[in-house]
Amino acid sequence: MNILNSIVSSYTSQGNPVPQTRVTPKMVNPTSVSKTSVFYINDLHGQIPKMQRLVSASNHAGVLARQNGVDLLRVSSGDTFIGKDEKRNYVAASFLNIAKIDAEAPGNHEFDITASICGNLLKNSNTKILGMNINFPDNNSELSKKVMRSTIQTADSGEKYGIIGVQPSDIGERLKNKTILEGITIDDKEQTIYELQQEVIKLQSQGVNKIFLLSHEGNTVEREIAQRVSGIDVIFGGHSHDLIEGVVQGENLFYSPTGEPVVITQAGRDGNKFGMLNLEFNDKGQISYVQNNVIDTNVYNPDLVMTKTVDSVLGKSPVIGNLGHLDPIPKNNLLEENPWADFVADAVKNDLDSEIVLINSANFRGSVDCGVVTERDIQSIFPFNNKLFKVRLSEEDLVDAVKKCAKSLIAKNSKPGILQVSGITYKLDKSGNLLEMSYVDKQGKAHSIDVNDPDDDKYYVTVYDEFLVGGGDGLDMLKRDDDEIIERYSFDKDKCTIDYIKTLEQPFSVRKDGRIQIV
């Protein structure tokens, strides 16, 4: 726990190895009069094992803040929920309470389970649910009753903090089916920025001069907000899964139109890390000091209360194996070969007797650490619960799909991500051009595929999930008609993986083998 101890104690005279930034507002005296720490999270994506550890981190932050006389807020910038499993999302809603999260701005994945069920899960939450740019078709739903445009939190010291929340303006592009919004709409970027300024002015008129924004707009839009809206001190970001460490002017420290410093944070994705932002404010409520710390969640052991809640809702998860070695997980899961993807794709290929398996990189949400592995650990990697399909896929469509995904290497947001595979190998250049591809038969022999002139009359028995069968991520070439579907399965990749792990000699290893190369 020494990491967090050093962070909170940075407000004392003790030495501190974490970089600090002294900020001088352009038009005011920078003398500090109040001190604040903010525990922040974003894009947990239903990672229950990480939530169990994050509760311990949150509790520890509370103890240290009290010891050091520092105001503490705890906030989330959305996508705590994910997928359609109501019980798992119930656990995620419970996490917000147990971790004492003061406020959250729902993201796009809060709606995976439909707006109605989301509202039901959150209606009794102690967490303030914030959505300034969300529009409801009526005022009778549980979600509309719960969502507030902003809130004012009063700390034990008497200091007041205004918190605003915004949802992603591109939400329609992120949902598999817009009907799950049930008529809800989100303002576009320009309207959101305009209304943000009005909401800030409203909070200021109530005597609040320290204002935070919980944003699920993504880093590109959040940078724009920082430089176009006056009065916001910190933007706690989400949606784009950026890992923002430290404070660097021009990167995550900007100045508003009226010369006030604005800090932007984001703690990556899947609960692997959380943030502790230490701030000092002058008498005008402007930042005069900032220290942004991003901490590995695995520093903490699982919280017993959260673990008991998980087990009471989902049942105690059976142990299926022991992971002895795991190759490093890529920093950008969308753009590199993923060792867990290799392992899972091979498990599916083996279990369902196919020639090729395709998995979209964004389908992987999290990883499993070395040590004891339970069924729930594996299920947490695939929270969407998509069904698998065995199809006839032409060589031409296969090549076209890999080529389209390869352009993620030069896409601004790295979307949709490269295809993770089993049964083929391929090589890309850094500009996202497909250079080589081979089909690897069940005897391990490689057969070269002409990537410039693939055969439209040659077919492979291929397995991928319903998201890709429906042409998700713009991969229309993977859509299949009924006569091209060989078999439909009632389960996702986690079942195949769990069954496969049970057959392995323990402890088992998860390694990547270079089946995807980027040169």
DODONU-961088 format. One record per residue: x, y, z of N, C-alpha, C, O in turn; residue in one letter. Coordinates in steps of 0.02 Angstrom, whole numbers, plus 50000, padded with zeros to 5 digits. Example, Ala and Ser with C-alpha at 12.3 -4.5 7.8 and 13.67 -1.06 7.14 Angstrom:
! DODONU-961088
506604971650390506154977550390506604983550390507124983450423a/506424988850354506844994750357506455000250394506705005750402s/
This chain:
! DODONU-961088
500414994050000500005000050000500435006450000500165011950003m/501095005749997501525011550002501415016549946501515022549955n/501195014149887501095018649831500565023849848500695029849841i/499985021649871499455026449885499615030649947499425036449951l/499975027649995500185031550052500605037550031500505043150055n/501065036349985501505041849963501115047049925501285053049926s/500595044849890500205049549850499815054349894499865060449886i/499445051649941499045056049983499495060150029499335065850045v/500065057250051500495060850096500895066250060501295069750092s/500795067049995501145072349960500905079249985501225084349970s/500365079350022500125085650050500475087350116500365092650145y/500885082650140501265084050201501975086050182502125087050123t/502405086650231503095088650218503525082850196504125083750183s/503245076750193503645070950174503855071450101503525074750061q/504405068150085504635067850015504145063849973503785059649999g/504145065149909503665061649865503985060649796504165065449763n/504045054349773504375053049709503925054249649504165054249593p/503275055449660502825056249604502875063349576502845068149615v/502945064249510503025071049482502435075549501501865073349504p/502585081849513502085086749532502115092649483502645094149455q/501565095949474501535101549428501245107649464500665107549487t/501635112749469501395119049497501095123049440501435124649391r/500465124749446500095128149392499975135349411499785136849468v/500095139849365499955146949378499395149249332499495150249272t/498795150249360498265153149320498495159849290498865163449322p/498275161249231498545166949194498355173749223498685178749210k/497815173949264497565180549282497455181449357497165186449378m/497675176549399497515177149470498115175149513498595172249489v/498065176749577498575174749626498545167149635498005164549649n/499105163549628499075156249631499075153349702499095147249709p/499075157549754499125155049822498585149849837497995151049826t/498795143949863498325138549875497955139449942498255141449992s/497305138149941496915138750003496535132350019496285131650075v/496465127749971496105121449986496435115649948496735116549895s/496385109649978496705103749951496195098249941495755097149983k/496255094749884495765089749865496105083849832496575084649794t/495865077849848496065071849812495445068849779494905068849808s/495535066349718494975063049683495195056149661495675055349623v/494835051149684494915044149663494495043349600493885044249603f/494805041649544494415041349482494515034849444495055031949443y/493975032649412493965026549371493565027949308493175032649305i/493675023749258493285024249196493335017649158493845014149162n/492815016049120492825010349074493035003849107493485000349082d/492705002049162492844995649195492594989749155492854984249160l/492074990949114491804985749069491624979349106491754973849082h/491304980149164491044974349199491574969649227491414963949241g/492184971949235492724967649260492664966649335492954970449374q/492274961649355492124960549425492754959149467492814961849522i/493224954949443493824953949484494204960549499494484961249553p/494194965149451494524971649463494114975849512494394979449553k/493454975449507493024979249553493164977249625493174981449670m/493274970749636493414968349704494044971749732494064973249792q/494544972749691495164975949712495074983549718495364986749762r/494684986349673494584993649673494214995949736494325001649758l/493784991849764493454993649827493984994449882493944999149922v/494464989949884495004990449933495394996949923495565000349971s/495534998649860495895004849845495495010949867495775015649895a/494845010849853494415016449872494385017249947494425022849973s/494325011749983494305012050056494965014950084494955019050129n/495515012750056496155015150080496245022550066496515026250108h/496015024750007496045031949992495655035950043495865041350063a/495085033350065494675036750115495035037450182495025042750213g/495365032050203495725032150267496285037350264496365041250311v/496665037250211497245041750206497025049050198497345053550225l/496485050250162496245057050155496035059950223496165065750238a/495705055750263495495058050330496105059450374496125064350411r/496595055150369497195056050410497565062450392497865065650436q/497535064450329497905070250305497485076450299497725081650277n/496845076050318496415081950316496285084550246496255090550236g/496215079950199496115081750129495405080050108495155074650124v/495075084550071494425082750043494515077049993494995077149954d/494065072149994494105066549948493445065849910492915065649941l/493485065349845492915063649803493095057249765493675055849751l/492575053349748492665047249709492195047649649491595048549657r/492465046849589492055047849530492195042549477492725039449476v/491705041449434491755036749378491505040049315490985043349315s/491875039149260491685042049196491335037149150491335038049089s/491045031949178490595027749139490865021149114491465019649121g/490415017249084490545010349061490755005849119491205001649112d/490425006649175490505001849230490124995549213490364990049227t/489544996249181489164990549157489444988249090489824991749057f/489244982149070489364980049001488954973648988488864969549033i/488714972848927488374966748908487664966248933487394970948962g/487354960448920486644959548933486494955648997485914954949015k/487004953149031486894949049090486664953449148487054957449175d/486034952749168485754957149219486074956049287486174960849324e/486244949849303486554948549368487244951749373487414954749424k/487634951149320488304954149321488254961749326488654964949360r/487774964649291487694971849295487404974049363487534979549386n/487024969649395486804971049463487404971549510487434975849554y/487884966949500488494967249539488874973749527489134976849573v/488894975849463489224982149446488884988149479489224992649503a/488224988049481487854993349515487994993249590488064998549621a/488054987349619488214986749690488914989349703489044992349755s/489374988249656490054990749662490064998349672490455000849714f/489655001949635489645009249642489495011349714489785016049740l/489025007749745488865009249815489415007249863489615011049906n/489665001049854490164998449901490815002349897491145003449948i/490995004549837491605008449828491505015849846491965019849842a/490885017649865490715024549886490845029649830491075035149843k/490675027749768490755032249712490245037849719489645036549720i/490485044049722490025049749732489605051149671489015052749677d/489905050549611489535052349551489805048349491490405046749488a/489365046749445489555043349383489175046349325488585047949330e/489515046849268489185048549205489135042149164489645039749141a/488535039349154488475033149117488785033749047488755039049016p/489085028249024489355027948956488895024348910488305023348926g/489135022348852488725018748804488555011748829488005009248815n/489015008448865488895001548885488385000948941488134995448954h/488235006348976487695005949025487035004248992486565001949024e/486985005448926486365004148890486354997348855485854995648824f/486894993448861486884986748831486294982648855486014978548819d/486104983948917485584979948950484894982948940484404980348969i/484834988148902484254992348887484184997848939484394997148997t/483895003448918483825009148962483395007549023483535009849078a/482865003649013482415002049068482764998149123482704999749182s/483124992849103483464988749153484024992649186484134991949246i/484374996749148484885001049177484575005449231484855006049286c/484015008449217483675012649266483475008849328483535011349384g/483225002749319483024998649376483624996949421483564996849482n/484194995549389484784993749427485064999649466485364998749519l/484965005649440485265011549471484795015449516485015020049551l/484155013749516483665018049550483795018849624483635024049653k/484075013749657484205014249728484945015649744485155015149802n/485325017349693486035018649704486145025049742485785029949733s/486645025049786486845031049821487275035649777487365041549793n/487525032949722487935036749676487505041549635486975039549610t/487715047749629487355052549587487485050649513488065049849493k/486955049849475487015048049404486915054449363486385057449365i/487425056349325487435062849293487425062249216487815058549187l/486975066049186486935066149113486645072749089486035073549083g/487075077449074486845084149055486595084348983486155088248967m/486875079948939486695080248868486255074348847486225072648788n/485925071248895485485065548881484765068048881484555071848925i/484375065848831483685068048823483215062048826483305057248788n/482725062448870482255056948879481605058348843481375064148840f/481295053148814480655054248779480085055848826479585058848805p/480145054048890479635055748940479985056249007480585055149012d/479615057949059479905058749125479695053349173479725054249234n/479465047649147479185042549190479635036549200479485032249242n/480185036049163480615030149170481045030849233481175036349256s/481255025149259481685025249318482345028849303482605032249347e/482605028149242483235031349226483155038949223483585042649247l/482605041249194482495048449189482415051549259482615057349270s/482125047749304482045050249373482715050649409482815054749454k/483175046349390483815045849425484345050649397484745053249435k/484335051749332484865055649301484795063149316484245065949310v/485335066349336485365073449350485865076649301486335073449279m/485745082949285486215086449242486885087749278487415087149248r/486845089449341487435090849381487255090049454486665089249471s/487755090249496487635089749568488155093949605488685095349577t/488015095849666488495099349708488645094949768488195093149807i/489285093149776489505089149832489835093749884490285097649867q/489615093149945489915097049999490355092550041490105087750071t/490995094050044491475090050082491415091550157491095096450177a/491725087350198491705088350271492005095050289491825098050340d/492465097550248492795103950262492325109850249492465115450269s/491765108450215491305113750195491405116150124490995119950098g/491945113950092492065115850022491535112649977491335106849988e/491315116449927490815113949880491135112449812491555116249788k/490935106849783491195104749718490605103449671490165099449686y/490615106749614490105105349564490345099849517490915099849496g/489905095149502490075089549458489545089049403488955088749418i/489765088949341489325088349282489505081849247490075079649249i/489015078849214489145072749176488895073149105488365075949092g/489285070449058489055070148988489165063148959489635059648977v/488715061348914488735054948879489055055848810489145061448787q/489235050248777489575050748712489105052948656488575050048646p/489305058148621488895060548565488865055448509488405055648468s/489345050848506489345045748453489025039248475489175033948449d/488575039648525488295033548554487945029148502487955022948507i/487645032248452487295028348401487765023748362487555018548338g/488395025748356488885021748320489155016048362489475011548336e/489035016348427489335011448473488855006048496489055001448532r/488235006448475487735001648497487554996848441487494998848383l/487484990548458487294985448409486584986548384486424985148327k/486164989148429485464990148412485214996448448485174996548510n/485045001648411484855008048441484195007548480484055011948520k/483805002348468483165001748503483265000948578482795002248616t/483854998748600483964997948672483975004648708483915004848770i/484045010248670484015016848701483305018848719483195023348759l/482815015448688482105016648703481915023948695481575026848737e/482145026948641481965033848626482425039148655482345045048639g/482895037148696483375041948724483845044448669484045040548625i/484005050848670484485053648623485025057348662484925059448719t/485605058048630486165061748659486315067648613486345066848552i/486415073548642486575079448602487215078448564487665074848585d/487255081748506487875081548468488415085648503488275089048553d/489015085548477489575088748511489465096248521489575098848575k/489255099648469489175106948474488655108848525488755113448565e/488095105348525487575106848574487815105248645487665108848692q/488185099748651488455097848717488925103248744488875105048802t/489365105748701489835110948724489465117248744489635120448794i/488955119148705488565125148721488215124248789488235128748831y/487895118548799487525117448861487995116748921487815118548977e/488585114048909489075113548963489235120448992489245121349053l/489355125248948489505131948972488925134749013489035138149063q/488305133448991487725135949029487675132449097487485135649146q/487845126049099487805122449162488335124849211488215125349271e/488925126349185489455129149227489235135849257489325137049316v/488955140049215488715146549238488185145649293488175149449342i/487745140749285487235139449335487545137449402487335139849454k/488045133049400488375131049461488745136949494488725137749555l/489065140949453489415146849480488935151649513489105154949563q/488325152249486487835156749515487595154349584487305158049622s/487735147849599487555145049664488155145149711488155141849763q/488675148849692489245149649736489775144249731490195143649775g/489755140249677490245134849669490785137149621490635139249565v/491415136749642491955138949598492475133449584492995134749555n/492325127349606492745121549590492295116549554491845113649585k/492405115549489491935111749448492295106249410492805107449377i/492025100149415492295094249381491805091849328491195092349337f/492065089349274491655086249221491825078849217492405076949208l/491305074649223491375067549210491155066349138490565067149122l/491625064549095491475064249023491595057348995492105054149008s/491095055048956491185048948916491195050648842490945046948800h/491475056448826491505058748757492135056348721492145056048660e/492655054548757493285052648727493775058448725493575064248728g/494425056748721494945061748732494945067348681495095073048698n/494795065848618494805071048567494305076548583494475082448580t/493685074648599493175079548616493335082948683493215088848691v/493615079148730493765081948796494305087348792494275092348828e/494785086548747495285091848736494945098148709495115103748727r/494465097148665494105102948637493695106448691493685112648694e/493365102548733492975105548787493425109748832493245115248852i/494015107048849494465110448894494645117448869494745122048908a/494685118248803494905124548774494335129048750494445134648729q/493715126448755493145130448731492655132348786492255136948778r/492685128848843492215130148898492605132948957493115130148977v/492375138448985492705141549043492365139249107491755138349110s/492775138449159492505136949225492585129749247492475128249305g/492765125249201492885118249219493615117549240494065119849205i/493725114349297494405113549323494715106949301495305106749282d/494335101549304494595094949286494075091249244493475091449258v/494305087949191493885083549151494125076449164494675074449144i/493715072649199493855065549210493575061749151492965060949145f/494015059449106493805056949042493675049449039493815045749087g/493395047448983493255040348970493095039348897493105044048857g/492935033048880492675031148814493225029548764493165024748725h/493775033348764494315032148716494865027648744495335026048708s/494805025748807495255020948839495985023348841496445019248837h/496085029848846496755032448850497025031648921496665032248970d/497665030248926498005029948990498425036348995498945036948962l/498205041049036498525047649040498885048049107498575048549160i/499545047949104499945048149165500275054949172500475058149123e/500325057249235500645063649247500235069549221499635068749207g/500555075349216500235081349190500735084849144501275086749166v/500545085649082500975088749032500585094148996500055092848967v/500845100248997500505105748962500465104248887500955102148856q/499875105248859499765103848789499555096648776499325095048721g/499625092348826499405085348821498785084148863498275081848837e/498825085748927498225085248969498165091049018497775090749066n/498545096349006498465102649041498365108148990498805109548949l/497765111148992497585116348944497345122548983497295122449044f/497205127848946496925133848976496265135548941496205135248880y/495775137248982495115138948956495135145848922495645149248926s/494585147848889494575154448857494705160248906494905165648884p/494575159148971494695164549020495345163649058495455166849110t/495775159149034496445158449063496505153749122497015153749155g/495995149849136496015145249193496315138549172496155136049118e/496745135649213497015129049197496485123649199496055123649243p/496515118949152496055113449148496465107049139496865106449094v/496355102249184496715095849182496255090349156495665090149174v/496515085949113496145080249087496465073849112497085073149110i/496055069149134496315062649156495955057049118495445058149087t/496245051149122495925044949100496365039249123496975039749119q/496065033849146496435028249176496415021949135496425016449163a/496395022649068496425016749026495755013149021495245016249009g/495765006549031495155002549022495194996249065495724994149088r/494604993349076494514986749107494724986449180494824981049207d/494794992349212494954992349283495664990249300495814988849358g/496104989949250496794988049264497144993249306497604991649344n/496924999549300497225004949338496665009649363496115009649337k/496835013549413496395018849436496825025049448497435024649448f/496495030649457496865036849465496755040049533496225039349563g/497265043649557497205048049614497465054849592498065055549578m/497015059649588497205066449567497225070949628496715071949661l/497805073549643497885078149699497885085349673498235086949625n/497495089549704497405096449681497455101349738497275099849795l/497695107249722497635112949767497305118549728497445119649669e/496855122249761496485127649729496655134249764496775134449824f/496655139749725496725146349755496045148949778495545145349774n/496025155149802495395157749829494875159149775494295160549791d/495065158849712494595159549657494335152749632493935152449585k/494555147349665494345140749644494705138249583494455133949547g/495305140949570495695138849512496285134649535496565135849589q/496485129849494497015125149513497695128849516497885132349469i/498035127949572498705130749578499235125249584499835126549579s/499015119149595499465113449601499085107249579498495106549593y/499425102749544499105096449523499615090949521500195091949502v/499395085049540499805079049538499345073349516498875071549551q/499485070549458499065065149431499435058549436499975057649408n/499125053949472499445047449485498995041849459498405041549475n/499275037449418498915031649392499225025349423499835024349418v/498815021249455499055015949498498775009249475498205008749455i/499205004049478498974997249460498474994749511498604994949572d/497904992449487497384989849532497624983749570497414982549627t/498064979849540498284973649572498724974749633498904969949667n/498884981149648499234982649711498794980449770499054978949824v/498144980249760497664978949814497384971949810497294969149756y/497244969149869496894962749873496144963849866495904969449878n/495764958749846495034959449840494724961249907494914958449959p/494244965749905493874967649965493384962149984493034959349941d/493344960550048492934954950071492184956350063491804951850045l/491974962550075491264964250067491054963649994490524960749979v/491464966249950491304965849879491314958549855490894956549816m/491794954749879491844947649861491224943849885490954939649848t/491004945349945490394942049971489784943949929489354939749916k/489744950249908489194952449866489194948649800488674946349776t/489784948149769489844944549706489614937349714489224934849673v/489864934049765489684927049775488954926049790488654921049770d/488654930849826487944930149844487494930949783486954928049779s/487714935049734487314936249674487454931049621486994928449589v/488084929549610488284925149554488454918049575488534913649533l/488524917049641488744910549665489504910249666489834913849629g/489774905849707490504905149709490744901949645490484896849623k/491244905049615491464902749549491944896849555492434897249593s/491824891349518492264885549521492964887049495493054890749446p/493464884149528494154884549504494244879649446494034873849451v/494554881949391494634877649332495364876349315495514871949274i/495824880049346496524878849330496984883749366496764887649408g/497614883349347498124887749377498564890249321498914886449287n/498564896849311498954899949258499664901249284499774905049330l/500144897849252500834898449274501224903749238501684906649266g/501044905049174501414910049136500934913649088500514910449057h/501014920149084500624924249037501094929049003501424933149036l/501134928748936501524933748899501214940548909500614941048922d/501604945848904501344952548916500744954248871500744952848811p/500244957248902499664959648865499864966048828500184970348859i/499674966948765499884972948729499584979248760499044979048789p/499964984748754499714991048780499084993248744498614995848775k/499074992248678498464993748639498204987148613498444984448563n/497694984648647497414978048631497134977748560497044972348532n/496974983648531496674983748465497174982848408496984981148352l/497814983948422498304984448368498864979348370499334979748331l/498824974548415499354969548420499064962648432498494961848454e/499464957648416499284950848434499224950348510499664952748546e/498704947248533498544946648604498634939348625498314935048595n/499054937748674499154930748693498504927348715498404921448700p/498064931048750497424927948769496994926648708496624921748706w/497044931048657496664929948596496894923548561496484919648537a/497554922548557497824916448527497554910348564497324905548533d/497584910648630497374905048672496634903548662496434897748653f/496224908748665495504907848659495304905548589494894900948582v/495594908648538495424906648470495614899448457495244895748424a/496184897248483496384890248476495904885648513495734880248489d/495674887848571495194883848610494544882948572494264877448569a/494294888448542493674888048503493764883548442493334879448427v/494324884348407494464880348348494484872848365494224868648328k/494804871348421494854864448443494174861648463494004855948445n/493784865548499493154863148527492614862348473492224857648475d/492604866948425492064866948375492284864248307491914864848258l/492874861348305493114857948245493044862148182492724860248133d/493354868048184493334872448127494034873148097494534870848126s/494064876248039494714877448007495014884148028495614884748036e/494574889048038494794895848055494344898648109493744897148111i/494624902748153494224906548202494424913848197495024915548193v/493934918248196494044925448194493734928648257493164926948275l/494104933148288493844936848346494024944148338494614945748326i/493534948648343493694955748340494054957748405493844955848459n/494584961648398495004963348456494624966648512494764965448571s/494134970848495493754974448546493324969848588493064971948640a/493234963648567492834958848605493184956748669492854954448716n/493834957648673494214955848733494194961648782494424967148767f/493924960448841493874965548892494234962948955493934959848998r/494874964448958495244962349017495674956249004495734953948948g/495954953849058496414948149055496334944349121495924946249163s/496724939049129496724935149190497444934749215497894933349177v/497534936049279498204936049307498444928949323498044924349329d/499094928249329499374921749347499124919649416498984923749459c/499064913049424498814910349487498174906449474498044904249418g/497774905649526497154901849521496674905249473496584911349475v/496374901349429495904903949378495224900849389495154894749394v/494714905049393494024902749401493634903749337493854907249291t/493054900649334492614901649276492444909049268492414911549212e/492334912549323492144919549319492704923849290492584928749256r/493324921949305493894925549276493854925449200493954930549167d/493714919549172493684918849099493064922349072493094925649020i/492504921749107491894924949084491964932549083491644935849042q/492384935249127492474942549129492814945149067492754951049051s/493184940949032493524943148971493014944348916493114948448871i/492454940648919491944941048866491254942748896490824938448900f/491154948948916490544950748951489934951548906489374952148931p/490034951448839489464952748794489014946648786488434947348765f/489264940748801488864934548794488584933748723488004932048714n/489014935048674488804933848604488784926348591489144922448622n/488364924448544488314917348524488794916148466488924920648425k/489054910048462489514908248409489154905248350488634902048358l/489434906148290489164903348229489734900048190490294902548187f/489574894248161490034890948113489764892348043489184890848029k/490194895148000489954897447934490434895247879490994892947892v/490194895947817490624895147759490864902147739490454906547723r/491514903147741491804909747726492284909047667492744905047668l/492164913147617492594912847558493274915847573493354920147617s/493774913547536494444916247543494444923747529494804927547562e/494054925847480494024932947463493744937047521494024942347538e/493204934747552492914938347609493394938447669493434943347705d/493744932947679494234932547733494774937847724494934941447771l/495054938247665495584943047651495324950147658495654954547687v/494724951447632494434958147636494324960247708494434966047726d/494114955547751493994957147822494654958947857494684963747895a/495164954947844495814956347876496084963047852496364966847891v/496004964447787496244970847759495884976747791496194981747808k/495224976247798494854981847826495064983147898495154988847919k/495124977747937495324978548007496054980948013496224984448060c/496464979147965497164981247967497234988747964497724991547990a/496774992147933496804999447928496715002847995496785008948001k/496544998948047496525001648115497205004248136497245008548180s/497735001648106498415003848124498525011248111498945014348143l/498145014048063498225021148047497595025148063497555031148048i/497105021848092496485025348111496605029548173496975027548218a/496285035248176496395039848232496225036748299496565038048349k/495695032648301495475029648363495645022248368495405018848414n/496055019748322496265012748321495685007848310495755001848323s/495115010348288494525006148279494495003648206494725007048161k/494204997648195493914993048244494414988448279494234984648324p/495044988848259495554984348286495684978548238495244976648200g/496284975848240496444970148196496054964048217495814963548273i/495994959248170495654952948186496144948248220496704947048196l/495944945548277496314940248311496094933648281495504932748264q/496554928848274496414923048231496684916548258497134916448301v/496404911148232496704904448236496584901148169496054901948139s/497084897348146497014893948081497304897848023497364895247968g/497484904148034497844908047984498394912048018498374913248078i/498884914047979499384918948001499384924547950499214923447891t/499574930547971499624935947922500124941147945500294941748004y/500354945047895500864950147907500614956847879500374957147822k/500684962147920500484968847900501094973447902501574972147938l/501064978847863501554984147874501234989347920500634988947935d/501634994147942501384998947991500875003847963500555007548001k/500785003747897500275007847865499615004147857499145006647827s/499584998047885498964994147882498854990547817498284989147800g/499384989147780499324985347718499454977947732499924976247768n/499034973647704499124966447712499654964047663499574964547602l/500194961347689500754959247648500734951747631500864949747575l/500574947647681500574940447673500024937347715499824940147766e/499784931547692499314927647732499394920247715499514918547657m/499304915947765499324908747753498774905447793498614907447849s/498494900147763498034895847799498454890147828498854887147792y/498364888647893498734883347926498254877547939497794878147979v/498374871947904497904866347910497994862747977498434864548016d/497594857647989497584854348054498214850248067498334848048123k/498604849148015499254845748023499824850748034500404848848041q/499634857248035500134862448047500494864747984500974868647989g/500274862547926500594864647863500284871147839499674871947838k/500714875947820500494882447797500384882547722500794880047684a/499824885547700499654886147630499564893547614499114896747642h/499984896247572499974903347557499324905447523499054901847481s/499074911247542498474914247512498694920447474499054924547500i/498464921047413498624926947373498204932847397497604933147384d/498514937547433498134943047463497924948147411497494952347425v/498224947947352498034952647299497504949847253497144953647220n/497434943247251496934940047208496664933747243496764928247218d/496314934647299496054928847336495504925347296495164928347255p/495424918947309494954914647272494254915547301494134914247360d/493784917747259493094918647284492694912247281492114912147302d/492994906747256492654900347253492934895447304492704889647308d/493414897547344493684893247396493404895247463493394901147480k/493174890447501492844891847565493184888347623493474882947615y/493144891547682493414888647743492854888147795492434892547801y/492874882647832492404881947889492674886447945493194885147974v/492304891747960492544897148004492044898348060491434898048049t/492304899748119491884901448176492014908648197492594910648206v/491484912548205491514919048237490834920448268490374916548259y/490784926048304490174927048344489644931148308489754933548253d/489074931848341488494934948311488614942348294488294944948249e/489064945648330489224952548314489524953048244489344957448205f/489984948548229490294948548163489834945648110489834947848052l/489444940648128488954937848080488464943248058488214943048002v/488334948048102487894953548085488244959348050487944964448036g/488894958548035489264963748001489494969348047489604974948025g/489554967848112489774972848160490444975948144490854972748110g/490554982048167491154985948153491254987348078491804988348055d/490694987248041490724988747970491004983047928491194984047870g/491044977047956491324971247920490764967647884490594961947900l/490484970947834489924968147797490114961647761489684957447749d/490744960847744490964954847708490914948547752490944942947727m/490834949447818490754943747863490024942047876489874937047909l/489554946147851488854944347857488724937747821489004936547767k/488304933547850488144927147818487394926247813487024927647860r/487174923847755486484921847745486374915047778486854911547796d/485734913147786485584906847819485904900847786486124896247820d/485944900947719486224895247684486984894847690487294889847670d/487294900047718488014899947729488194898447802488774897947819e/487674897547844487784895847914487744888347922487234885247907i/488274885447947488304878147956487994876148022487624871248025i/488144879948074487884878248140487854884448184488304888748182e/487324884948225487254890248275487374887148344487124881748359r/487744890748387487874888348454487544892948505487424898848491y/487394890348563487044894148614487514897148666487294899348719s/488164897348650488644899748699489174904048664489214904248603f/489564907448705490094911848681490774908348690490804902548707d/491294912048677491974909448677492214907148746492654902948752k/491904910048799492124908248866492014900848881492424897748915d/491454897948857491314890848871491864886448840492114881848873k/492034887848778492554883848745493224884448783493584879648790c/493364890548806493994891748841494014888148908494524885148926t/493464888548944493424885149009493514877649001493904874449037i/493154874748952493214867548939493924865648920494174860348939d/494244869848881494924868548857495424868648915495864864348919y/495364873648959495824874149015495784868049059496294865749086i/495194865249067495114859349110495484853349083495644848749121k/495624853249019495974847448989496734848148993497094843348979t/496984854149011497704855449008498064853049070497784852649125l/498704851349061499134850049118499244856549156499364861749126e/499194856249222499244862249263499934862749296500224857649314q/500194868849306499924875149281500014875849206500474873049177p/499554879649174499584880549102499874887349085499944891649128f/500054888249022500364894448999499944897648944499594894248907s/499974904248940499644907948886500184912148852500464916748881v/500324910448789500864913648752500624915648683500164912648655r/500934920748655500814922348585501374919348544501934918448568k/501214917748481501694913948440501884917448375502194914348332d/501694923848368501894927448308501444926148248501644927448191g/500834923748259500384922448203500164928948169499954928848111r/500214934448205500094941148175500734945048182500994945948237i/500994947448127501614951248127501494958148097501144958848047q/501794963148128501764970048102502474972448092502854972948139i/502654973748030503354975148013503424982247984503974984347967v/
